[in-house]
Amino acid sequence: MGTLKPKNPFTPAAAKRWGQIPGEAQDKILANVWCSACARSGHVELETAEMERDSLILRGTCRVCGGKVCRVVEPESEGDGGRITGYEDVSFTIPRKRPFKTVFQFKIALIGPEPVIWRRIQVPGSYTFYDLHVAIQNAMGWTDSHLHAYEMRGKRKVRIESPYAVEDLHYKPYGFTTEIMLAEFFKKEHDSAIYEYDFGDGWRHEVVLEDIQLKKAGMKYPVCLDGRRACPPEDCGGTGGYADCVTAATGKAIPEEGDEMRNLLTWLDGWNPETFDPKAVVFEIPARRFRASFEEDI
C-alpha cells in the first residue's frame, strides 16, 4: 500500500517558516543535502515541508540519483538557514601530539585512474583519523580544499565525517575525524577503509593497513616511503577530467581539439602525470592545518 501524499505539499506553519528564511539561505540549504544513495551532499528538488515541534522538515528528491532525501532546519538560524539537528554547540578536539610506541604503515591507492596513483606512508599509532587525513593530503598532493570522510569496512560499516561538514549534515554520524583514533578500527594487517575527498569530483582512495611496527629511534614520523604518479590536478573534474589532463600533458591531443587542449595545458601549468618523489613530500602539523581550515586563532 503506497504512502498517501498531502494535498498541500507545504503545511501552513512550514510555509510560514520557510518564507522567513532569506532566498540566498534557502538556496544554500537546498544545495547541501546529504543523499545516502549517492553518498555525498548535493542539490535537492524540494517536494514537501512540515513542522515538527520547532524544526522545519524538508523532504525532496536528489537531483543526481532521484533518491529521497530529508533536511532538518533548526530554529535560531542565525541568518544561514539553520544548522544540523543536535549540533548547535558542537566543539572539536584540536589535534595534538601524543606519545606513541607503534607505527602504522598504510598503502593509499586512488580508485579509478590507471595506472594506479598510490602512496606508502608510515604514521604514529596515536593518530586520529583527522591526523591521517592531513598525512594523506600531503602525501598525495591534494590541497585540503574540499570536504572529506571515511567509510569503514568490516563488521561495522560506519562513516566518519569531516569536522568541516558539521553544518551540512542532516543526520547524526558515527563520529568526526578529530575525535576518533585510528587504533579503534585499524587493529591488524589488511584492515581497510575508503577515504573520500572532494565529493564533487568524487576522489575515493583505498586505505589499507600493511603493517604495525615499533617506531625506530631517530626516525621522524609521518614519513612517505614510496609511491607512483602525480596527484590529479585539484578540481579537474574527477576521473574523466583527469584523463583529459593526462592527454594534454603527454601530447596525445587530437589536432581538432587544439585550442581546447592548449587552454588546458595553460591551466595545468607544467603538471606531469608521471612525476612523484617521496622525498619531496612535506608533512604539515595537523594542529596548524586544523586552525588554518577554520581560520581561527585558537
C-alpha positions, -999 to +999 in steps of 0.1 A: +000+000+000+015+033-011+021+063+012-006+090+009+006+123-003-007+155+013-029+177-008-008+207+000+030+199-001+037+226+025+018+228+057+008+264+066+033+265+095+061+252+073+053+276+045+054+305+070+088+293+085+103+287+050+092+321+039+110+337+068+143+323+055+161+346+030+163+334-005+201+331-005+199+310+026+172+288+011+194+281-019+223+272+004+201+247+023+188+230-008+223+228-023+238+209+006+216+180+014+231+146+021+220+117-001+227+083+013+223+067-022+249+090-037+270+091-005+275+128-010+260+162-005+242+178-034+211+197-046+176+186-038+143+192-055+121+203-027+087+185-026+072+188+009+077+207+041+062+203+076+070+214+111+079+190+139+079+209+171+102+239+163+121+223+135+113+226+098+114+193+080+122+195+043+118+165+020+126+161-016+144+143-044+182+142-051+189+158-085+216+133-092+201+099-085+164+106-077+167+092-042+145+106-014+163+130+009+155+150+040+169+182+056+161+194+091+163+232+097+165+241+134+152+274+148+177+302+156+191+300+121+215+330+126+208+341+090+222+310+074+190+289+071+195+267+100+220+242+115+222+205+118+198+189+144+215+184+177+248+201+166+242+237+176+270+237+201+295+212+186+331+216+195+361+196+183+393+185+198+423+204+185+448+179+171+479+175+193+510+154+195+505+122+216+532+098+227+534+066+206+554+034+205+540+018+174+538+029+137+510+022+112+521+016+077+494+023+051+492+020+013+468+046-002+456+040-037+434+063-057+405+043-071+398+048-108+428+062-127+451+037-145+480+032-139+472+034-102+483+065-083+494+054-049+515+062-018+530+042+011+533+061+043+540+055+080+522+074+107+522+073+145+499+047+160+485+075+182+470+093+152+433+103+149+415+100+116+420+137+111+457+134+115+457+107+089+436+129+066+463+156+068+490+130+061+471+116+031+466+151+017+503+159+019+515+125+006+490+125-023+495+162-032+459+175-025+453+209-011+426+202+015+402+225-003+371+202+000+353+180+025+365+145+033+351+114+050+360+078+058+339+047+052+350+019+074+348-017+062+344-049+081+317-059+106+310-023+115+302-002+084+303+033+096+310+067+082+334+091+099+328+127+089+350+158+085+345+184+112+341+210+084+309+193+074+290+197+106+265+223+094+258+204+062+248+171+078+212+162+085+219+130+104+240+121+134+272+105+121+292+078+139+317+105+147+341+131+134+376+126+123+392+147+150+375+127+177+382+091+167+416+073+169+429+051+141+435+023+166+398+019+172+394+005+137+428-004+124+439-034+145+456-058+121+471-062+087+447-057+058+422-037+078+410-011+053+388+019+047+377+042+019+388+078+022+368+102+000+380+137-008+361+163-028+325+149-030+320+168-063+349+152-081+345+120-060+381+111-054+380+078-034+411+062-020+415+027-007+435+029+026+450-005+036+469-012+068+500-031+057+519-034+089+521-024+126+556-020+138+577-004+166+588+031+159+625+035+150+648+057+170+658+088+152+630+084+126+607+113+121+570+104+115+549+106+094+571+096+065+564+088+029+583+056+018+572+052-018+546+060-044+539+063-081+525+090-103+515+126-096+482+136-078+455+147-102+451+185-105+427+199-079+392+205-093+399+188-127+365+171-128+371+136-115+384+106-134+371+119-168+387+153-163+419+136-151+421+116-183+418+148-204+446+163-183+469+133-190+461+135-227+470+172-228+501+168-207+515+139-227+509+155-261+483+129-272+457+155-281+437+153-313+446+182-337+409+193-340+409+199-302+440+221-304+426+253-288+408+234-260+439+214-252+462+245-253+439+262-228+440+231-206+478+230-208+480+266-197+458+257-167+479+227-159+510+249-157+536+222-162+519+194-144+534+160-153+513+129-145+544+107-142+562+128-116+564+119-080+592+120-055+585+106-020+615+125-006+598+158-017+567+152+005+564+177+033+540+168+061+521+195+079+514+197+116+478+186+119+470+213+145+482+240+122+462+226+093+431+225+116+435+261+127+441+273+091+410+254+079+387+271+104+406+304+101+407+309+139+434+320+163+429+292+188 
